[in-house]
Amino acid sequence: MNEHGERALLGPKTVPVLMPGAPLDQTYDYLVPAGLVVEPGSFVLVPFGPQTRIGVVWDKPQGDQSRAVDPKKMKAISERLDVPPLPAVSLRFAEWIAGYTLAPLGLVARMTMSAQAAFEPQKPRFGVRIVAGAQEPPRMTPARRRALDVASDGLIRVKSALATEAQCSTGVVDGLVASGNLVEVAVPERRYPVPDPEHRQTGFTDAQAEAVHALVSSVDGEGFSVSLLDGVTGSGKTEVYFEAVAQTLRKGRQALIMLPEIALTGQFMSRFVARFGCQPAEWHSALSPAERGRVWKAAASGEARVIVGARSALFLPYANLGLVIVDEEHDA
């Protein structure tokens, strides 16, 4: 309503959209079609010149906004992608990195999309499971018997995995599907376990306990703070900062532990499992595209409570990041 009590006529809704990967600091206004709901951080498909590109809805215009565009010439968002939006902290982080490094915001924003599989339609995976109570196949061979014995635990396995365990060919597995002894079912999406902060208690020296208290107090404060944990190799720094991770988990937030890729070894993972009872999510260059997509989505949804990764893990879209640890012990 305006000051005269009359209903104001509003034009079509527009939102600023940034083009990740383009060497630009500029957002462009796009019309939001009726019925389409977008929010800051949403990934959308938009026409951009002769192309259709993935854009990110920004929460405020960027770059030169002095030239007004005739609404009749504006293009509309084509669709919203079915992926979690970037949180506001990711938008601010991208802006800060762009300003600090004098890099175009579009190129910096591209680093938040470092898992291409997260933006592609998910292909369902199928496996096989034993059919309880089914009669034996008409022709029982040793290979078929081995396959049924392995499948008797009721677990879902992809055909190649069952064939490997049973030391038979996938043709044998297909034959058991045809005979009704095995049935094809969708393989559930693998979920990341939640590390248990109470899985194992660690004993500390007085000096270590003092450092633990300081780090845990910083986590409890929930404000921005920086702590430097100094100590020689073997002095227990990892076990000390694990207690800060544990407190972050107790508060329902996510933790990121950044290591040089050379340090992302089985030894560190074994120490993590010993303390928290399960593996953390990993982020490094050796991951398959599909696994990178799963980690990206798990960080965005909050499912991945602890991520251990290289420095590029900073650009993952964390739903509720409460702690970042930079372990530089192994850096040259």
Helices and strands as residue ranges (DSSP letters): E 14-18, E 27-31, E 43-48, E 51-57, G 71-73, E 79-80, H 88-101, H 105-110, G 111-113, G 116-119, E 126-130, H 142-151, H 159-166, H 170-178, E 182-186, H 206-221, H 237-250, E 254-258, G 261-263, H 266-276, E 281-283, H 289-301, E 306-309, G 311-315, E 321-326
